[in-house]
Amino acid sequence: MTLPDWMKGPSIEPSGACVGGRQGFVDRSLKGFASFFKKVYIAESFSAKDAFLQRLEPRASLAGFFFLILGAALSGSWVFILSLLFFTTGLSVITKVGVGPLLRRTLPAAVFTLLLAVPSAFSFVTPGAPLVELGGLTITSEGVRTAFFFVLRVSSMAALASLAALTTTHSGFFRGLGRLVPAFFVTALFFTFRYALILVKTAEEAALARKSRTICGSGVMEGQGWSASRAAFILKRSLSMADEISMAMASRGFDGHVRLNPAGSFKAFDFIWIFIASFFFFLSLGF
Amino acid sequence: MDEVFRLEGVGFSYAGRPALKGVGFAVRQGDSLAVLGANGSGKSTLLKILDGLVFPEAGSVTFAGQPLVEAALQGAFQRSFRSRVGFVFAEPDSQLFCPTVREELSFGPLQLGMKPQDVQKRVSELLEMLGITALGDRAPYTLSGGEKKKAAIGAVLAVNPEVLLLDEPTNGLDPRTQVWLYELLEALKGAGKTIIMATHDLSLVQDLSDRAIVLGEDHSIAADRPALEALRDKDLLLRANIIHEHAHRHGDIIHRHSHGPYSIHDEHD
């Protein structure tokens, strides 16, 4: 093989106009998202701890959380929702998860809900006694209460869902869910999770590959163009992976009906947990 | 011995690009067959056709005398076929779709209707045989490449198929895992399993296969003969782009030898 002349000499220095390998907005966002996704959904450090909720049979754990979340969705009482939030915070301590990690996972849902709830504080959505005048718009006390209650309700539900996910191993989570809802939904959910993992991994690898060949920093426009082209590539790759997985399932006898291993038996703690959770649920009906 | 597969004039293409052309051969029970060919020669497609995952556009395929067509692969024949033929994919990530390794290994036997307690016993024995008992409750996507491969092979062996289809079995494995795989395949061959593998690993073919089918770059069969005979045919392997010849000079002597995972022989001018 004969090398071209330029390849035989030393590599050239980047031109003077070059800014240097600064990390762009797109790279930072992607890195942040991948890290968040891994931390929240992949890390099993909390579910591996030896504590009350982690010791429960996954079916019992998920059934209990289901009752609590349902209670939060149905109750119209401030006292109930606040009690539930305190109860969840207490559970996070008992289960060795801690308030900080739970808050980090709940906060994005709370902030997003707050943004959605802002309009309901104004009189054009919730009429009532005026509280503050803002540039011709009136914020009502009923509106503020409605918005705040909505944020509290969603936050408590998000905290409960996060705690369920944090204290249950992924395998336990899907196995437990498989006994509570039709297997088809669990399979669909599992595949969604699986593809999300593949997407994150592929996107991260693509970003690293780009970084390894980036000598000059790139602008936001160029970064956005690159992201758009990667999105198409990742979609194509995930479709191809979906094809391969369905073939692998067919190859091992899958005929559209998922058959799972039988679940383990309930112990005293499982019944206690379900009793506590269903107690909260029945309380929510009265408030 | 009974005939397992028979292919006659099989053709397949991807969006007009040919993958296989006029492929025909027969496989008997207990055969150890290697399918050799360059990248893109149609090896993986051929294995997918043998596993009834894709169906030929031309020609015919039979399994144990029954036509292997989409319409036939349901009900009793589907269950019998899936329990008798297992396919280890080249990319373990495609094959591992369950939440844990243990469930991955249970999947096939459960789908084929085995009793859960029998499945659990079989899976425990299999985990021990593969040396991955400690990984039983781990999620497959958290495993290393070699561990994933072991789990993928275990998932197929759990059904105890008579015919094993392996696509690039040694791809991406470290030397120790390659030796482990070779020993496993040798034991399976000794147990009378039919082994059909698509590979570039010529040393594995030399050690394990009795027969080799070489797919040419025109996607048709360039040779179908005893494995050692095919491996000694340097011109055939060069033509099929499985090895590459390299020449360099040692003083006055021109030294020619093949390049690839398996060195055929040296020549001096």
Interface residues (C-beta under 8 A of the other chain):
Chain A: E44 T169 H170 S171 F173 F174 R175 F190 F191 R194 L197 I198 M241 E244 I245 M247 A248 M249 A250 S251 R252 G253 F254 D255 R259 L260 N261 P262
Chain B: K48 D51 L53 Q74 Q78 R79 R82 S83 G86 F87 F89 E91 D93 S94 Q95 F97 P99 T100 E103 S106 F107 G108 L110 Q111 L112 G113 P116 V119 Q120 D137 A139 Y141 A155 V156 V159
